[in-house]
Amino acid sequence: MKLICLVKFVPDVGSAKYDFERHTLIRDSAHLQLNPDDVCAVAFALRIKARHPETIVEAVTMASAKVTPNMEDLLRVGVDRGVILSDPAFAGSDTFATTRVLGRYLSRQDFSVLLTGTHSIDGDTSHIPAQLGASLHLLQMSGIQKIDETLFEQNIARFDVESEQEITTYQTQLPCILSLTRESGYKLPYASRTNLEKDFSAQIQVVTNQELGFLPEEVGLTGSKTRVIETYVKRLEQREQRTVRADEAGVDYVFRFLADKGFI
């Protein structure tokens, strides 16, 4: 069984800079971390590998070579192989162009299931998993909070998706695309001391446009369909803060405050 985890290393947005001319985040200016939902996708894959040691777990990302140390961290906790889709031609790609790049690479791979996160904290459009489902002709489901680990060996995926009103259980045959949320609670294991000192560079492959063969107008800014009309810097305002005691006067103040705001 081969599980491919599509991951994204996202910037600490508070430390990132924004290119207002190109309408893109300057990711090289920020500290990178594994996207929280993607953490759960990788953690679940490693749980399957723990049950079935012959399982191969591959992490795939589209990013600059700057993410190599981050990818090495995933190898240290048990991922077998890391793939970085990286080329100057891909720079500035929106979700449409990114799906093109990922889809072409994945269409040439054999896998049992694609695991992704549902949301990304630096964009949160959630387009890519669904777009990949359409591109690769695979069933895709987002918002997954639990997956039955025991059925994977039977090529069956059974999983729970929670909405505001109910939890719905779905079942499908593999291969498919399963997108987890951070509420699933799957956690990465710790790296062993041996792996902390090990060189994993041989297990990382960088795939460029030379291998994928896109025309310049198909990817990057030129190949992106998204057009940003306007950008602005969010202005923060300081609000009044008041502390009240847990006594009759404090309760009366809170009651009047909620009544004035129309909550009660």
Backbone bond lengths (Angstrom), bond angles and torsions (degrees), N, CA, C in turn:
res aa  C-N    CA-C-N  psi(-1)  N-CA   C-N-CA  omega(-1)  CA-C   N-CA-C  phi
1 M - - - 1.464 - - 1.527 109.51 -
2 K 1.324 116.02 135.43 1.461 120.80 177.17 1.523 109.07 -122.17
3 L 1.329 115.98 124.83 1.454 122.87 177.88 1.516 108.63 -110.35
4 I 1.323 116.52 126.04 1.465 120.75 176.11 1.514 108.63 -107.61
5 C 1.325 115.76 124.23 1.466 122.40 178.36 1.527 108.68 -103.40
6 L 1.309 116.29 119.17 1.466 120.71 175.50 1.521 107.41 -88.21
7 V 1.322 116.35 118.09 1.462 119.99 -173.97 1.520 110.31 -124.64
8 K 1.317 113.37 161.22 1.460 120.65 177.91 1.521 108.40 -137.32
9 F 1.317 115.30 130.94 1.458 120.13 176.03 1.522 106.52 -96.75
10 V 1.325 115.17 112.57 1.462 121.14 -170.15 1.527 110.45 -102.25
11 P 1.317 116.08 150.66 1.462 118.96 179.80 1.510 112.46 -80.08
12 D 1.317 114.67 153.34 1.458 120.57 165.97 1.522 105.10 -70.80
13 V 1.339 115.38 100.71 1.467 120.00 -169.52 1.517 112.32 -56.54
14 G 1.314 116.60 -30.44 1.463 119.41 -179.90 1.515 113.14 -64.37
15 S 1.343 117.23 -23.89 1.459 120.15 -178.85 1.525 112.58 -104.46
16 A 1.339 116.94 0.91 1.466 120.26 -177.29 1.521 111.35 -88.46
17 K 1.324 115.01 159.32 1.460 121.72 175.96 1.524 108.66 -112.42
18 Y 1.333 115.88 158.42 1.455 120.61 -175.88 1.520 109.70 -120.59
19 D 1.341 116.07 134.78 1.463 122.48 176.43 1.523 107.55 -92.32
20 F 1.333 116.54 102.53 1.456 120.60 -175.05 1.522 112.58 -73.77
21 E 1.320 118.63 -18.72 1.464 121.04 177.78 1.525 111.20 -78.98
22 R 1.329 116.29 -41.87 1.469 120.58 -179.44 1.526 112.58 -94.22
23 H 1.340 115.95 -7.10 1.463 122.12 -178.75 1.525 111.21 56.44
24 T 1.316 116.72 46.59 1.461 122.12 178.70 1.517 109.72 -135.58
25 L 1.326 114.73 153.11 1.462 121.46 176.73 1.525 108.37 -79.66
26 I 1.326 117.41 133.30 1.461 121.60 177.34 1.529 106.93 -84.71
27 R 1.323 115.66 91.68 1.461 121.00 -172.10 1.521 112.61 -70.31
28 D 1.338 116.89 -27.45 1.463 119.25 -178.59 1.522 112.27 -67.02
29 S 1.322 117.25 -13.00 1.462 120.22 -177.81 1.520 112.43 -91.02
30 A 1.335 117.32 -1.43 1.462 119.68 -173.07 1.525 111.46 -124.41
31 H 1.317 115.09 154.07 1.460 121.51 172.67 1.526 109.03 -69.71
32 L 1.333 116.69 136.76 1.454 120.90 -176.15 1.526 111.38 -104.49
33 Q 1.334 114.67 148.04 1.453 121.77 177.20 1.523 107.82 -144.21
34 L 1.325 116.57 157.87 1.455 120.06 177.62 1.527 109.35 -71.11
35 N 1.324 115.90 130.10 1.455 121.17 -179.53 1.535 110.60 -54.51
36 P 1.342 118.94 131.74 1.472 121.61 -173.01 1.530 114.79 -53.80
37 D 1.328 118.45 -42.72 1.467 119.61 178.85 1.525 110.93 -65.78
38 D 1.339 116.25 -35.53 1.469 120.19 179.34 1.521 111.39 -69.29
39 V 1.334 117.35 -29.11 1.460 120.94 174.26 1.529 109.14 -55.01
40 C 1.327 116.57 -45.20 1.471 121.12 -178.40 1.520 111.43 -66.42
41 A 1.337 117.18 -36.15 1.466 120.15 178.72 1.525 110.81 -63.92
42 V 1.336 116.77 -46.41 1.464 120.49 179.10 1.525 110.41 -66.52
43 A 1.324 116.82 -41.30 1.463 120.56 -179.10 1.523 111.03 -61.81
44 F 1.335 117.43 -39.83 1.460 119.42 177.94 1.522 110.62 -65.78
45 A 1.323 117.34 -42.30 1.464 120.58 178.73 1.523 110.57 -58.13
46 L 1.324 117.22 -39.96 1.457 120.62 -179.63 1.527 111.66 -71.08
47 R 1.318 117.08 -26.92 1.468 119.97 174.44 1.532 110.05 -67.15
48 I 1.333 116.09 -40.18 1.462 119.99 176.75 1.524 109.65 -64.64
49 K 1.326 116.72 -41.13 1.462 120.64 178.76 1.528 111.06 -63.82
50 A 1.313 117.18 -34.97 1.464 120.44 178.04 1.530 110.95 -65.77
51 R 1.343 116.86 -35.29 1.464 121.42 177.55 1.522 111.51 -75.93
52 H 1.341 115.92 -34.61 1.461 121.84 -177.07 1.535 108.11 -131.56
53 P 1.309 117.46 87.84 1.479 121.57 -173.01 1.522 114.97 -57.57
54 E 1.325 117.67 -20.15 1.470 119.59 179.34 1.527 112.12 -76.04
55 T 1.325 117.54 -8.84 1.464 122.45 179.78 1.532 110.96 -64.46
56 I 1.326 115.64 137.31 1.466 122.17 176.05 1.528 108.24 -102.63
57 V 1.320 116.69 126.89 1.461 121.97 177.37 1.519 108.89 -112.40
58 E 1.317 115.89 122.19 1.468 121.75 -179.94 1.528 109.06 -119.30
59 A 1.318 116.78 132.71 1.466 121.77 176.03 1.517 108.79 -104.46
60 V 1.329 116.71 130.30 1.465 122.23 -177.91 1.523 108.63 -123.81
61 T 1.314 116.04 133.97 1.465 120.70 176.53 1.517 109.77 -141.04
62 M 1.303 116.82 152.62 1.464 122.22 172.77 1.518 106.85 -109.67
63 A 1.319 116.21 111.46 1.464 120.22 -172.69 1.522 108.83 -167.81
64 S 1.335 114.92 178.26 1.456 119.98 174.84 1.520 109.79 -80.33
65 A 1.316 115.76 168.37 1.463 120.65 -179.32 1.523 112.11 -64.11
66 K 1.337 116.76 -10.10 1.463 120.49 179.69 1.526 111.95 -61.11
67 V 1.332 117.11 -22.82 1.467 120.12 -176.36 1.532 112.27 -83.95
68 T 1.329 118.35 1.54 1.468 120.43 -178.10 1.529 112.52 -54.11
69 P 1.347 119.89 -47.38 1.474 118.83 177.54 1.524 112.62 -60.27
70 N 1.331 117.52 -35.92 1.464 120.74 178.30 1.526 110.70 -66.06
71 M 1.329 115.94 -39.97 1.463 119.77 177.38 1.525 110.69 -65.74
72 E 1.319 116.69 -38.20 1.466 120.30 177.61 1.528 111.18 -61.21
73 D 1.327 116.70 -34.00 1.467 120.05 178.01 1.526 111.02 -63.02
74 L 1.346 117.35 -35.19 1.459 120.24 177.63 1.525 111.00 -69.20
75 L 1.321 116.53 -37.12 1.458 120.10 177.03 1.524 110.93 -65.23
76 R 1.309 116.46 -32.90 1.471 120.50 -179.38 1.527 112.36 -67.09
77 V 1.324 117.42 -26.31 1.469 119.13 -178.52 1.525 112.21 -96.94
78 G 1.354 118.05 2.32 1.457 118.99 173.21 1.508 117.77 130.55
79 V 1.337 118.41 -10.29 1.471 120.30 175.89 1.532 108.34 -65.21
80 D 1.335 117.00 139.61 1.460 121.02 -174.05 1.524 113.61 -84.20
81 R 1.323 117.00 -31.51 1.464 119.62 -172.83 1.515 109.33 -152.34
82 G 1.323 115.62 142.25 1.453 120.93 176.37 1.515 110.59 -119.52
83 V 1.323 116.74 137.49 1.461 122.28 179.20 1.519 108.20 -126.31
84 I 1.332 116.28 126.02 1.460 121.82 178.27 1.523 108.37 -114.41
85 L 1.319 116.81 115.30 1.466 121.64 175.33 1.515 106.80 -86.43
86 S 1.331 115.80 106.89 1.459 119.43 -170.34 1.522 110.78 -141.89
87 D 1.333 115.77 126.13 1.459 121.38 177.28 1.527 107.64 -164.21
88 P 1.332 118.27 142.86 1.471 119.41 176.51 1.524 112.72 -55.25
89 A 1.330 117.17 -27.74 1.461 120.33 -179.85 1.524 112.05 -66.03
90 F 1.345 117.49 -22.78 1.464 120.71 -178.30 1.525 112.93 -85.73
91 A 1.313 118.18 -10.54 1.466 121.60 -174.26 1.526 111.15 -60.05
92 G 1.328 116.39 135.08 1.462 121.53 177.39 1.510 114.44 83.49
93 S 1.334 118.03 6.64 1.464 120.91 -178.69 1.525 111.35 -64.84
94 D 1.331 116.24 136.11 1.458 120.26 172.86 1.531 108.29 -84.80
95 T 1.329 118.01 -171.70 1.461 119.87 -177.15 1.529 111.52 -65.05
96 F 1.319 117.62 -31.29 1.470 120.99 179.01 1.526 110.50 -65.49
97 A 1.331 116.53 -50.95 1.463 120.14 -179.69 1.529 111.55 -68.37
98 T 1.330 116.13 -36.12 1.470 119.96 177.65 1.525 110.41 -62.56
99 T 1.332 117.09 -41.35 1.462 121.04 177.40 1.518 110.85 -61.64
100 R 1.314 116.85 -37.71 1.473 120.50 176.93 1.522 111.10 -58.67
101 V 1.331 115.46 -47.57 1.467 120.20 -177.00 1.530 110.23 -66.33
102 L 1.321 116.26 -50.83 1.465 119.94 179.61 1.527 111.13 -60.83
103 G 1.320 116.37 -42.49 1.453 120.73 -177.49 1.518 112.76 -62.78
104 R 1.325 116.53 -39.58 1.469 118.48 179.80 1.517 111.07 -67.56
105 Y 1.330 117.02 -40.80 1.468 119.11 177.76 1.519 110.17 -64.37
106 L 1.335 117.09 -47.76 1.467 121.19 -174.89 1.524 111.94 -68.09
107 S 1.325 118.02 -30.60 1.469 120.39 -179.92 1.517 111.77 -65.44
108 R 1.328 116.94 -16.10 1.463 121.28 -179.68 1.532 112.24 -100.01
109 Q 1.343 116.00 5.04 1.459 120.49 -176.90 1.526 110.94 -111.60
110 D 1.326 115.07 151.64 1.459 121.40 170.64 1.529 108.29 -97.81
111 F 1.321 117.50 131.41 1.461 120.47 179.49 1.521 109.30 -155.59
112 S 1.322 114.44 158.91 1.461 120.94 178.18 1.520 111.73 -89.63
113 V 1.338 115.93 -35.74 1.460 120.51 -179.18 1.523 108.78 -159.00
114 L 1.334 115.47 148.83 1.461 121.96 171.10 1.517 107.53 -103.94
115 L 1.313 116.69 128.22 1.461 122.36 177.93 1.519 108.81 -112.55
116 T 1.316 116.73 130.40 1.459 121.21 179.40 1.526 108.82 -137.67
117 G 1.328 115.18 171.48 1.446 120.59 167.26 1.518 109.13 -87.71
118 T 1.316 116.75 157.27 1.463 120.32 178.44 1.522 111.06 -79.01
119 H 1.326 116.65 -47.09 1.461 121.46 -175.22 1.525 110.93 -117.51
120 S 1.315 115.14 157.15 1.460 121.94 173.13 1.520 107.91 -122.27
121 I 1.326 116.53 131.45 1.464 118.69 -173.17 1.527 113.29 -72.85
122 D 1.337 117.33 -11.28 1.465 118.93 179.00 1.519 112.79 -101.56
123 G 1.328 117.61 8.51 1.457 119.84 177.94 1.516 111.64 -156.27
124 D 1.347 115.30 -52.62 1.457 122.32 173.25 1.524 113.89 65.87
125 T 1.345 118.42 23.71 1.469 119.04 175.75 1.523 111.19 -78.29
126 S 1.338 116.74 -27.49 1.474 122.50 179.74 1.523 112.42 62.49
127 H 1.331 117.27 24.57 1.461 120.17 -177.44 1.521 113.46 -75.93
128 I 1.333 117.37 -40.40 1.456 120.72 -164.88 1.528 113.81 -61.69
129 P 1.351 121.18 -47.08 1.472 118.28 179.60 1.530 112.97 -57.09
130 A 1.330 117.39 -44.70 1.463 120.32 -179.68 1.522 111.21 -66.92
131 Q 1.334 116.97 -40.34 1.459 120.43 178.78 1.525 111.32 -65.17
132 L 1.325 116.64 -36.92 1.463 119.66 176.25 1.525 110.66 -66.35
133 G 1.331 117.16 -36.83 1.452 120.06 176.59 1.522 111.30 -58.52
134 A 1.339 115.80 -43.50 1.465 119.87 178.78 1.526 111.10 -68.41
135 S 1.339 116.06 -40.66 1.465 120.62 -177.89 1.518 112.61 -67.03
136 L 1.337 116.42 -40.65 1.463 121.24 -175.85 1.530 112.89 -95.93
137 H 1.342 116.59 -0.22 1.469 122.58 -179.89 1.530 110.89 59.07
138 L 1.329 115.02 47.72 1.455 121.80 178.99 1.520 109.70 -122.82
139 L 1.334 116.34 146.21 1.455 119.84 172.40 1.521 108.74 -64.59
140 Q 1.333 116.26 138.34 1.470 121.00 179.33 1.511 109.06 -135.24
141 M 1.340 115.58 138.96 1.467 120.79 177.77 1.517 109.62 -136.34
142 S 1.323 116.02 134.44 1.464 122.53 178.53 1.520 110.27 -106.70
143 G 1.331 115.19 168.24 1.457 120.67 175.05 1.515 114.24 74.80
144 I 1.322 117.58 23.95 1.465 120.90 -176.30 1.524 110.52 -77.01
145 Q 1.333 115.56 131.41 1.461 120.68 -179.45 1.522 113.31 -110.70
146 K 1.332 117.54 -15.30 1.462 120.10 178.61 1.518 109.18 -157.83
147 I 1.351 115.98 139.13 1.460 121.66 176.68 1.524 108.15 -125.75
148 D 1.317 116.42 135.79 1.459 121.63 178.05 1.530 108.85 -73.25
149 E 1.322 117.13 111.13 1.466 121.20 -176.54 1.520 112.54 -72.04
150 T 1.309 117.52 -24.52 1.470 120.64 -171.89 1.522 113.31 -74.81
151 L 1.329 118.04 -17.59 1.460 120.44 -173.91 1.522 113.40 -95.82
152 F 1.330 117.43 -9.37 1.455 119.59 -177.09 1.527 111.61 -60.29
153 E 1.343 117.18 -35.76 1.460 120.14 -178.77 1.524 111.17 -66.98
154 Q 1.333 117.38 -16.29 1.468 121.92 176.73 1.531 111.27 -98.38
155 N 1.344 116.15 12.05 1.472 121.77 -178.09 1.524 111.97 59.88
156 I 1.324 115.32 36.59 1.460 121.16 178.13 1.524 108.93 -124.88
157 A 1.319 116.07 135.78 1.466 121.26 173.85 1.522 108.25 -112.14
158 R 1.334 116.05 120.92 1.464 121.57 173.96 1.520 107.07 -121.73
159 F 1.311 117.00 125.97 1.460 119.74 -170.92 1.518 111.26 -147.74
160 D 1.333 114.31 156.26 1.463 122.17 -179.35 1.518 110.81 -106.35
161 V 1.316 114.99 135.21 1.466 122.05 175.37 1.523 107.66 -122.71
162 E 1.320 115.94 123.50 1.469 120.47 -177.64 1.520 110.67 -100.69
163 S 1.321 115.36 127.89 1.458 121.64 173.73 1.523 107.96 -107.23
164 E 1.321 116.69 -173.29 1.461 119.69 -178.70 1.524 111.77 -66.22
165 Q 1.322 117.54 -26.41 1.463 120.25 -172.26 1.524 113.89 -111.96
166 E 1.340 118.68 -20.59 1.453 118.70 -173.86 1.528 111.37 -159.66
167 I 1.334 115.16 167.07 1.452 122.20 171.86 1.522 107.51 -110.35
168 T 1.322 116.57 124.16 1.462 121.80 -177.98 1.517 109.41 -111.75
169 T 1.330 116.55 133.17 1.458 121.89 177.66 1.524 109.63 -101.40
170 Y 1.331 115.75 128.85 1.457 122.11 179.03 1.522 109.11 -116.82
171 Q 1.337 115.77 158.54 1.457 120.65 175.36 1.524 109.23 -142.63
172 T 1.326 116.61 139.07 1.456 121.27 178.96 1.516 109.58 -151.53
173 Q 1.304 115.95 165.49 1.453 121.82 175.66 1.531 109.28 -84.67
174 L 1.331 115.85 150.17 1.459 120.90 171.43 1.527 108.29 -82.66
175 P 1.341 118.46 152.05 1.463 127.50 3.42 1.527 112.23 -81.92
176 C 1.323 115.66 157.39 1.447 122.64 177.37 1.524 107.70 -160.82
177 I 1.320 116.50 179.06 1.460 121.92 178.04 1.521 107.95 -117.31
178 L 1.328 116.59 118.84 1.452 122.15 -178.70 1.528 109.24 -113.74
179 S 1.320 116.42 122.91 1.465 121.80 -176.19 1.520 109.41 -113.50
180 L 1.327 115.85 115.65 1.466 121.51 -175.08 1.529 111.27 -94.55
181 T 1.317 115.16 161.39 1.457 121.61 172.82 1.521 108.96 -111.20
182 R 1.319 116.05 161.73 1.468 119.91 -179.85 1.529 111.44 -65.74
183 E 1.335 116.82 -20.01 1.465 119.70 177.54 1.530 112.15 -67.74
184 S 1.325 117.41 -13.56 1.463 119.86 177.58 1.526 111.12 -64.62
185 G 1.318 116.26 -27.39 1.457 120.19 173.29 1.517 115.74 79.05
186 Y 1.331 118.90 7.45 1.463 119.90 177.00 1.523 109.04 -68.12
187 K 1.329 116.80 133.43 1.459 121.12 -175.12 1.522 111.11 -121.15
188 L 1.320 115.65 142.82 1.458 120.87 178.01 1.530 110.52 -69.80
189 P 1.320 117.28 144.27 1.469 119.37 174.61 1.528 110.11 -73.69
190 Y 1.310 116.04 166.12 1.464 120.48 175.23 1.522 109.67 -82.18
191 A 1.317 116.09 150.29 1.463 121.04 176.49 1.526 109.75 -75.92
192 S 1.326 116.29 142.62 1.460 120.22 176.12 1.521 109.71 -73.88
193 R 1.308 116.71 160.12 1.460 120.51 179.64 1.528 110.60 -60.72
194 T 1.326 117.03 -37.64 1.474 120.29 178.78 1.515 111.03 -60.83
195 N 1.343 116.75 -44.12 1.460 120.19 -178.72 1.520 112.69 -70.35
196 L 1.323 117.22 -26.93 1.467 119.49 178.43 1.521 111.54 -62.33
197 E 1.320 116.71 -29.07 1.464 121.29 -176.82 1.529 112.32 -102.91
198 K 1.333 117.84 -0.17 1.460 121.59 -174.89 1.520 111.85 -86.08
199 D 1.331 116.64 147.39 1.458 122.65 177.04 1.529 108.61 -90.77
200 F 1.341 116.78 116.70 1.462 121.53 -177.33 1.533 112.57 -105.28
201 S 1.317 118.28 10.28 1.460 120.76 -174.01 1.527 112.71 -59.12
202 A 1.343 117.58 -30.73 1.464 120.75 -178.34 1.531 111.55 -70.14
203 Q 1.321 118.00 -16.53 1.464 121.81 -178.24 1.521 112.17 -97.92
204 I 1.322 117.08 8.65 1.462 121.64 177.73 1.518 109.36 -114.07
205 Q 1.318 115.81 129.18 1.463 122.01 178.70 1.526 109.26 -115.98
206 V 1.317 116.22 132.22 1.464 121.59 174.57 1.523 107.84 -101.76
207 V 1.322 116.24 121.16 1.462 122.33 -179.55 1.525 108.04 -106.19
208 T 1.320 117.17 123.10 1.458 122.13 -177.97 1.521 110.74 -105.49
209 N 1.310 116.16 178.98 1.463 120.51 178.62 1.523 111.97 -69.14
210 Q 1.309 117.13 -17.03 1.458 119.66 175.65 1.534 110.26 -61.95
211 E 1.342 116.13 -36.52 1.463 120.02 177.57 1.530 111.91 -79.92
212 L 1.333 116.76 -35.15 1.462 119.81 -174.17 1.525 112.96 -87.98
213 G 1.328 117.95 -29.09 1.456 121.40 170.74 1.515 117.23 72.40
214 F 1.326 118.50 39.74 1.460 120.91 176.02 1.522 110.85 -82.95
215 L 1.322 115.98 146.88 1.463 121.39 170.79 1.523 108.51 -76.36
216 P 1.336 118.75 152.77 1.473 121.04 -177.94 1.524 113.64 -54.88
217 E 1.326 116.76 -33.97 1.466 119.34 -177.27 1.526 113.20 -81.58
218 E 1.324 118.23 -0.76 1.457 120.60 -177.66 1.522 113.79 -94.51
219 V 1.319 116.89 -20.32 1.462 120.40 -175.95 1.526 109.65 -134.99
220 G 1.348 115.88 -179.32 1.462 119.94 -179.33 1.513 111.18 67.90
221 L 1.312 115.94 -160.18 1.467 120.38 -178.87 1.517 111.96 -62.73
222 T 1.332 116.88 -38.59 1.462 120.37 -178.10 1.517 111.56 -65.85
223 G 1.313 116.62 -37.31 1.452 120.46 -179.00 1.514 114.79 -86.43
224 S 1.320 117.64 1.12 1.461 121.87 -178.53 1.520 110.80 -87.07
225 K 1.315 116.18 133.66 1.466 121.52 -179.22 1.526 112.67 -87.39
226 T 1.338 116.67 -18.57 1.458 120.00 -179.04 1.522 110.35 -72.04
227 R 1.322 116.54 133.79 1.457 121.57 176.81 1.529 108.58 -124.73
228 V 1.335 116.28 113.74 1.460 120.91 -179.76 1.524 108.67 -81.70
229 I 1.320 116.69 121.01 1.463 121.50 -178.02 1.520 111.27 -79.25
230 E 1.338 115.47 -41.22 1.461 118.62 -176.10 1.523 109.10 -155.73
231 T 1.321 116.38 146.62 1.457 121.50 173.23 1.527 108.81 -126.44
232 Y 1.296 116.08 156.98 1.456 120.37 178.33 1.516 108.78 -152.25
233 V 1.300 114.89 157.21 1.455 121.26 176.91 1.516 108.17 -91.46
234 K 1.314 116.65 126.34 1.452 120.75 -179.34 1.523 110.08 -65.32
235 R 1.298 116.59 128.84 1.455 121.77 179.95 1.531 109.78 -95.94
236 L 1.279 115.38 128.80 1.456 120.50 179.86 1.524 110.04 -95.85
237 E 1.298 116.35 138.73 1.454 119.67 178.39 1.530 109.30 -121.56
238 Q 1.301 114.77 143.22 1.458 119.70 -179.27 1.522 109.48 -86.94
239 R 1.315 115.70 126.98 1.452 120.14 -178.57 1.527 110.04 -103.69
240 E 1.300 113.91 153.82 1.458 119.70 -179.86 1.529 109.93 -69.48
241 Q 1.292 116.59 135.56 1.455 121.63 178.15 1.528 108.72 -119.85
242 R 1.308 115.40 136.34 1.452 119.07 -179.42 1.521 109.29 -137.04
243 T 1.291 116.75 135.17 1.459 123.24 178.64 1.525 108.97 -106.95
244 V 1.321 115.89 130.13 1.469 120.07 179.81 1.523 108.65 -121.45
245 R 1.321 115.37 154.86 1.455 120.88 178.57 1.537 110.90 -80.50
246 A 1.312 115.65 157.00 1.464 120.70 177.19 1.519 109.89 -84.54
247 D 1.350 115.30 59.09 1.460 120.49 178.02 1.529 108.26 -128.94
248 E 1.313 117.37 -172.30 1.462 121.02 -175.78 1.528 111.65 -61.42
249 A 1.341 116.67 -41.74 1.462 119.40 179.90 1.525 111.19 -65.59
250 G 1.334 116.50 -39.45 1.461 120.09 179.72 1.515 112.02 -66.55
251 V 1.325 116.26 -42.35 1.460 120.46 178.60 1.526 110.14 -63.99
252 D 1.339 116.62 -39.81 1.465 120.41 178.85 1.523 110.89 -63.87
253 Y 1.326 116.91 -39.78 1.473 120.56 179.28 1.532 110.62 -64.30
254 V 1.344 116.81 -46.11 1.466 120.45 -179.66 1.527 110.81 -62.87
255 F 1.338 116.62 -39.42 1.468 120.31 179.55 1.526 110.48 -62.64
256 R 1.335 116.40 -47.53 1.464 119.58 -179.57 1.526 111.34 -65.36
257 F 1.326 117.43 -35.97 1.469 121.35 178.71 1.528 110.43 -63.34
258 L 1.326 116.87 -46.86 1.470 120.86 -179.90 1.525 111.58 -66.34
259 A 1.337 116.11 -35.43 1.462 120.14 178.61 1.523 110.02 -67.56
260 D 1.331 117.77 -42.10 1.463 121.52 179.11 1.530 111.64 -63.04
261 K 1.325 116.54 -32.86 1.467 120.85 -178.77 1.522 111.91 -84.42
262 G 1.335 117.02 -6.36 1.449 120.71 177.99 1.509 115.47 84.01
263 F 1.343 116.52 14.15 1.470 119.69 -180.00 1.522 112.14 -80.28
264 I 1.323 115.97 -25.77 1.474 119.40 178.10 1.535 108.93 -134.92
